[in-house]
Amino acid sequence: MPRADPSLDGLSPIPEADPAYDLVALGEPLIEFNQRCPDRPEFTRGFGGDTSNAVIAAARMGVCCAFVGQVGDDAFGRSLLGLWHQEGVATAGVRVVPGADTGLYFVSHGAAGHEFSYRRAGSAAARMGPADLPLALLAQTRWLHVSGISMAISDSACDAVLAAVAHARAAGARISFDLNYRPRLWPAARALALTRQLLGHCDLFLPSVDEAAALTGLAEPESVIDWAHAQGAVAVALKLGAQGCRVSDTQAPGGPQRLTLPGHPVQVLDATGAGDCFAGTCLSQLARGATLAEAAQVANIAAALSTQGLGAVAPLPHAAAVRAAGGQPRL
């Protein structure tokens, strides 16, 4: 796959015309059922899916976004289409699959934290393949965002991710990859091999320190970042949870830069989707010309704010809330 200019200091012009979208995200949308209280059986219906969460977070920061994926021809699929429409996320790249179900997941809360249970086997999203990709749309974005979950849910979905990356990159887009490693979804050896493959074409890698350790065996943040750069990643934003993030940009203005950005202290209610919020907010700022350090600082605040509500999507903050909390988002 040909490489575009990897600089994160502003955006390189795409030949002939500006892209239609700042960010296109591809992956698995889900319906969420989140337990309201640990000792009660009631669940609140919401929305989820890591890349869908991220693109909504970006849209709430004011950038132009689209989603690429598949939903079932059912009430849940229609609700997701309604959600994206409400959030201003374009759905021209979303395919409704007759006879397929939209995937679901349940979040339970207890003393050990939150626990996820999924009903996604054979879902519409898992049936996606390269032939289903909206190639014209993928050629009209500044950034394409994908994740490890997008590749793990099925072989055909993995092929679709790799084909989308190749097509978007050839058209001049930059590639963002959120590791989101889930051992229950695929064997570690396959996950590691495909992660290495994708990192060779990745402009921004977004692992969490725990997931990176589980996949690579590297527990120290510096080792994880060194490993990611060695695989080909141009820039890395390593998520450290409440401690913030460690960013490393080999193409920063003035030369390579590595620094730690502290977390934004809040009272956490539910951390579901916080990493996705970080990714989408960070990409929204990069699309507006921020440096990686500037973008990650805003993303730290947005991700912290997202943990103060219940569910993956409902608490995602808008730009005004981030600004009120001390951030300086580019609009």
C-alpha positions in Angstrom: 0.0 0.0 0.0 1.5 3.4 -0.9 2.2 5.8 1.9 0.9 9.3 2.0 2.9 12.1 3.7 2.8 11.0 7.3 3.2 14.5 8.9 0.7 15.2 11.6 1.5 19.0 11.6 -1.6 20.1 9.6 -2.9 18.1 6.7 -1.3 17.4 3.4 -3.4 18.5 0.4 -5.2 15.7 -1.4 -4.7 16.1 -5.2 -7.4 17.8 -7.3 -10.0 18.4 -4.6 -10.5 18.6 -0.9 -12.0 15.4 0.6 -15.7 15.3 1.4 -15.1 14.1 4.9 -12.7 14.8 7.7 -13.2 11.3 9.1 -14.6 8.0 7.9 -14.9 5.2 10.5 -15.4 1.6 9.5 -16.4 -1.3 11.7 -19.1 -3.0 13.8 -22.0 -1.0 15.1 -23.9 -2.5 18.1 -26.9 -2.0 20.3 -26.0 -1.6 24.0 -28.0 -2.8 27.0 -26.3 -1.2 30.1 -27.2 -2.3 33.6 -28.4 0.8 35.5 -27.4 -0.4 39.0 -25.3 -3.4 40.1 -28.0 -4.8 42.3 -31.0 -4.3 39.9 -31.9 -6.3 36.8 -33.0 -3.3 34.7 -30.9 -2.5 31.5 -31.0 0.8 29.6 -30.9 0.5 25.8 -28.2 2.5 24.1 -25.7 2.3 21.3 -22.1 1.0 20.9 -19.5 -0.4 18.6 -16.0 1.1 19.0 -15.6 2.8 15.7 -19.2 4.0 15.7 -18.6 5.5 19.1 -15.4 7.2 17.8 -17.1 8.8 14.8 -19.9 10.1 16.9 -17.4 11.6 19.3 -15.7 13.3 16.4 -19.0 14.6 15.0 -19.9 16.1 18.3 -16.6 18.1 18.0 -17.9 19.6 14.8 -16.1 17.7 12.0 -17.6 16.2 8.9 -17.9 12.4 9.4 -19.3 9.2 7.8 -19.6 5.6 8.9 -19.0 2.5 6.8 -20.6 -0.8 8.0 -23.5 -3.1 7.9 -26.7 -3.4 10.1 -29.5 -5.8 10.0 -32.9 -5.1 8.5 -34.4 -4.9 11.9 -35.6 -2.4 14.6 -32.0 -2.2 16.0 -30.5 -1.5 12.6 -33.1 1.2 12.0 -32.3 2.8 15.4 -28.6 3.0 14.5 -29.4 4.7 11.2 -31.5 7.1 13.2 -28.7 7.7 15.6 -26.2 8.5 12.9 -28.6 10.8 11.2 -29.3 12.6 14.5 -25.6 13.0 15.1 -24.8 14.3 11.6 -22.8 11.2 10.6 -23.3 10.4 6.9 -24.7 6.9 6.3 -24.1 6.5 2.5 -21.6 3.9 3.4 -23.9 1.8 5.6 -25.5 -1.2 4.1 -28.7 -2.8 5.4 -28.4 -6.6 5.1 -31.7 -8.5 4.7 -32.1 -11.6 6.9 -29.2 -10.6 9.2 -29.3 -9.4 12.8 -27.8 -6.3 14.2 -25.3 -7.2 17.0 -26.0 -6.6 20.7 -24.0 -6.4 23.9 -24.8 -6.2 27.6 -22.9 -4.3 30.2 -23.1 -5.5 33.9 -21.6 -3.5 36.7 -20.2 -5.0 39.9 -17.4 -4.7 42.5 -14.8 -5.9 39.9 -15.9 -3.3 37.3 -17.9 -3.7 34.2 -18.4 -7.0 32.4 -19.4 -7.3 28.7 -21.6 -10.1 27.2 -22.0 -10.1 23.4 -24.5 -11.5 20.9 -22.8 -10.8 17.6 -22.1 -14.2 15.9 -23.3 -14.1 12.2 -24.4 -10.4 12.6 -24.8 -8.1 9.6 -21.5 -6.4 10.5 -19.6 -9.8 10.6 -20.8 -10.6 7.1 -19.1 -7.5 5.6 -16.5 -8.2 2.9 -14.3 -6.3 0.5 -17.0 -6.4 -2.2 -19.3 -4.5 0.1 -17.0 -1.4 0.5 -18.2 2.0 -0.8 -15.0 2.7 -2.6 -15.9 6.2 -3.8 -16.6 7.3 -0.2 -13.4 5.8 1.1 -11.5 7.8 -1.4 -12.9 11.1 -0.1 -11.7 11.4 3.5 -8.8 12.9 5.3 -8.7 10.1 7.9 -9.9 6.5 7.9 -10.4 5.0 11.3 -10.4 1.2 11.9 -9.9 -1.1 14.9 -8.8 -4.5 16.0 -12.4 -5.5 16.7 -13.3 -4.6 13.1 -10.8 -7.3 12.0 -11.6 -9.8 14.7 -15.3 -10.4 14.2 -14.9 -12.5 11.0 -12.4 -13.3 8.3 -14.4 -11.4 5.7 -14.6 -8.3 7.9 -10.8 -8.5 8.4 -10.4 -8.6 4.6 -12.7 -5.6 4.3 -10.7 -3.6 6.8 -7.4 -4.3 4.9 -9.0 -3.5 1.5 -10.5 -0.3 2.9 -7.1 0.8 4.3 -5.4 0.1 1.0 -8.0 2.0 -1.1 -8.2 5.0 1.2 -4.4 5.3 1.5 -4.0 5.1 -2.2 -6.4 8.1 -2.5 -4.3 10.1 0.0 -6.1 9.4 3.3 -4.3 8.9 6.6 -5.0 5.8 8.6 -5.9 5.6 12.3 -5.9 2.2 14.0 -7.3 1.6 17.5 -5.9 -1.7 18.8 -8.9 -2.7 20.9 -7.5 -6.2 21.4 -10.1 -8.7 22.6 -8.6 -12.1 23.3 -12.0 -13.8 23.2 -12.5 -12.8 19.6 -9.5 -14.2 18.0 -6.2 -16.1 18.6 -3.3 -14.0 19.9 -1.0 -15.1 17.1 -3.4 -14.0 14.4 -4.1 -10.8 16.2 -0.4 -10.0 16.5 0.4 -10.8 12.9 -2.5 -8.7 11.5 -1.7 -5.8 13.9 1.9 -5.8 12.6 0.6 -5.8 9.1 -1.7 -2.9 9.6 0.9 -0.9 11.5 3.0 -0.8 8.4 0.4 1.5 6.9 -0.7 3.4 10.0 -0.3 7.1 10.6 -1.8 7.0 14.1 -1.8 4.0 16.4 -4.1 4.1 19.5 -3.5 1.2 21.9 -4.2 1.1 25.6 -1.3 0.1 27.8 -3.2 -3.0 29.1 -4.3 -4.3 25.7 -0.8 -3.7 24.3 0.7 -5.7 27.1 -1.8 -8.5 26.6 -1.0 -8.8 22.9 2.8 -8.1 22.8 4.0 -9.0 26.3 5.4 -5.5 26.6 4.4 -3.9 29.9 6.4 -0.6 29.8 4.9 2.3 27.9 8.2 3.1 26.2 8.7 -0.4 25.0 5.2 -0.5 23.5 5.8 2.8 21.7 9.2 1.6 20.4 7.6 -1.6 19.2 4.8 0.2 17.4 7.3 2.5 15.6 9.4 -0.4 14.7 6.4 -2.0 12.9 5.9 1.2 10.9 3.5 3.4 12.9 4.2 7.1 12.3 2.6 8.3 15.5 1.4 6.6 18.7 -1.1 7.8 21.4 -0.8 5.2 24.2 -3.8 5.4 26.4 -3.0 5.2 30.1 -6.5 5.3 31.6 -6.9 7.8 34.4 -3.2 8.7 34.1 -3.8 10.2 30.7 -1.7 9.2 27.7 1.8 9.0 26.3 2.2 10.4 22.8 5.0 9.9 20.3 5.2 11.6 16.9 8.1 10.9 14.6 7.0 13.7 12.3 6.3 16.4 15.0 7.3 20.0 14.1 10.9 20.5 15.0 11.6 16.8 15.1 10.4 13.6 16.8 8.6 14.3 20.1 7.5 12.1 23.0 5.6 13.4 26.1 3.1 12.4 28.7 -0.1 14.3 29.0 -1.8 13.9 32.4 -5.4 12.7 32.7 -8.3 15.0 33.6 -9.6 14.1 37.1 -13.3 13.3 37.3 -15.6 11.1 39.3 -16.1 8.0 37.1 -19.5 6.4 36.7 -19.0 4.2 33.7 -15.9 4.0 31.5 -17.6 2.2 28.6 -16.4 3.8 25.4 -13.9 6.2 26.9 -11.1 5.0 24.7 -13.3 5.4 21.7 -14.1 8.9 22.8 -10.4 9.6 23.0 -9.8 8.3 19.5 -12.6 10.2 17.9 -11.8 13.5 19.6 -8.1 13.2 18.8 -8.9 12.6 15.2 -11.3 15.6 15.1 -8.5 17.8 16.2 -5.9 16.3 13.8 -8.3 16.9 11.0 -8.5 20.6 12.0 -4.7 20.9 11.8 -3.7 20.4 15.5 -0.4 18.7 16.4 -0.7 15.2 18.0 0.1 16.7 21.4 -2.6 19.4 21.1 -5.1 16.8 19.8 -4.4 14.3 22.6 -4.7 17.0 25.3 -8.2 17.8 24.1 -9.0 14.1 23.8 -7.9 13.4 27.4 -10.5 15.9 28.7 -13.2 14.6 26.4 -12.6 10.9 27.4 -12.7 11.8 31.1 -16.0 13.7 30.7 -17.4 10.7 28.9 -17.0 8.5 32.0 -19.4 10.6 34.0 -22.5 9.2 32.3 -23.9 5.8 31.6 -23.3 4.0 28.4 -20.9 4.4 25.4 -22.7 7.1 23.4 -25.0 9.2 25.5 -22.2 10.8 27.7 -19.9 11.7 24.7 -19.2 15.4 25.2 -19.8 18.2 22.7 -17.1 20.8 22.0 -18.7 23.3 24.4 -18.4 20.9 27.3 -14.8 20.2 26.6 -14.1 23.9 26.4 -15.9 24.5 29.7 -13.7 21.8 31.3 -10.5 23.6 30.3 -9.8 22.2 26.8 -9.2 24.3 23.7 -10.7 22.3 20.8 -10.2 23.6 17.3 -13.6 24.2 15.7 
